[in-house]
Amino acid sequence: MMELLRLQMRTAQMMMEAQTVIGLRMLGMAGVMSAAPDENTRMVTEKQTAFAQSGLAAVGALMAGKTPAQAYGMALTPIGRATRANSRRLSRR
């Protein structure tokens, strides 16, 4: 039960960080705040990388006999890492 609660909290944190990133990137696109010249390209390519890593982690966990909750946790890690890094990086601008 505690494992599911931890997964819910990690998911909520990742979603809040993703909303922060979306908002900050939209402000950059609108010219309200400064944005790196490659920010639009970066937001596409990083998603591809994060989702590919996420899928590989989930499949690897399931093939190793992990529970679905453990596989979800492993799949959430690369996406959460990307949203956290982007939120911190963009908040500093």
N, C-alpha and C positions, 0 to 999 in steps of 0.2 A: 504493500500500500504506500509506503514512504517513497519507494522508487517512482511510482506514478506521480506523486506530488512533486518530487524533484524535477521530473520531466516536464510537468506542467509549468513549473516556475521558470525553468530554462527556456521553454517555448515562449512564455510571456515576455521574458527579458529580451529574447531575440526579436520578437515582434515589435516591441517598443523601440529597440535600437534601429530596426528596419524603418519604422515610421520617421524616426529622427533623420536618418540618412535620406529618405525620400524628400522630406521637407527641406533639408539643407541643399540638396541637389536642385530642387525646383527653384529655390531662391537664387542659386548660382546661375541657372539657365535664364532666369528673368533679369539678371543683372543687378539684383539687390545686394548681393555679396560677391566677393571675388571667388572665382572658380579656376581650377587648373585647366589648361587648354585641352588636356586629354581626358577630362572627367566623363564626358559622354561615352567615349569608347571604353573607358575603364568600367563603367557601370554595366556594360553588356558582357565584356569578357570575364569579369570577376564572377558573375553569376554562373557562367558556363563552367568555370573551374570549380566553384564551390559545390554546384549540384552534381558534377561528375564525381568529385571526391566523396560527397554524401552518398551517392548511389553505390560506389565501390565499398564504402564502409559498411553500409547496410547489408549488401549482398555477402560481403566477407563475414560479417557477424552471423548471419543466418546459416551460411555454409559451415561455420565453426560450431553450430549448435546452440548459439545464444538464443535467449528468449526474444520475442518481438519487442518488448520494452527495451531490452538492452540494445537491440539493433537500432531502434529509433533513437536512443541516446547517442549511439555512435554516429548515426546519420546526421543528427542535429549539430554535432561538434564542428564540422567544417563551415556550415552555414552560420552558426553563431559566432565563430571566430571572425568570419568576414564582416558580419554586421557590426560586431564590437569594434573591430579595427577601423572601419569606415566611420562609425559614429564618433569615435575619438579623433580621428584625423580631420574630419570635416568640422567638428566643433571647435577646433583650434584656429580655424581660418578667420 
